[in-house]
């Protein structure tokens, strides 16, 4: 995604979540803004460490090793994301499901149990992917933290997942999946989340439920009241177009971009 530049912003970018995380804020003294941006990247790192599928020390790796009947206390970041993921799974009838499609014995989100205290258990062995919601959730929390601490405008761009809380609409460019340097569509958003998912060089494992690659739209973009919801609903839209189901979440009609030939 690309946005137009604006005066008065303090901005930083670092690799995170397998992409480039860019955070911009304004309305704060320079030194204070810089300190808060550093704090925001530390928060992002905690989300990444907790839910990385590549790390043997992450909560997802521990869950994958979990046997039925065993209980595991996950980190607060993982607990928060999992709760939202399970809510969306229930509300979409499993069209969004954080359980990996190749899960053993046909496991689904219904085979997860997350107790109020953050303890987690499984009914059958399974593997999770939170790629389709964790980055959006983290972007929301970063945006919320910066606004709570006095920023007047905040834009958090996780690379395909954008959380905004600004006084005026910001121009958001939706990239062409076959030519990432080309902006295919432009939308204007002041607050909420914008998420794009698809053939931008990496496909969430959760897209596998949409059928063989030839059946997928090249890319789907959803605008919703928050980025976590927008992120998750791109997978719902990939399955069946979303439509009325997306409207229940206050989300836009999905924007499909096939890309240049």
URWOLIN-V835821 format. One record per pair of residues at least 24 apart in sequence whose C-alpha atoms are under 6 Angstrom apart, sorted by the first residue. I is the first residue (numbers start at 1). J is the second residue. Records with the same first field share a line. If there is no record, write none. Layout:
# URWOLIN-V835821
I=J  J
This chain:
# URWOLIN-V835821
1=173  174  175
2=172  173
3=171  172
17=48
19=159
21=157  158
22=156  157
23=155  156
24=154  155
25=153  154
26=151  152  153
27=151  152
28=151
40=142
47=77
64=126  127
67=125
68=122  123  124
71=120  121
72=119  120
73=118  119  120
79=118
95=236
96=236
98=128  129  130
99=127  128
100=127  128  129
103=127
132=231  232
133=228  231  232
136=161  227  228  231
137=228
139=163
140=227
160=195  196
161=194  195
162=193  194
163=192  193  227
164=191  192
165=191
166=190  191
176=259
177=259
178=259
192=224  225  226
193=223  224  225  226  227  230
194=222  223  227
195=221  222  230  231
196=220  221
210=239
218=258
219=256  257
220=255  256
221=254  255
222=254
223=251  252
224=251
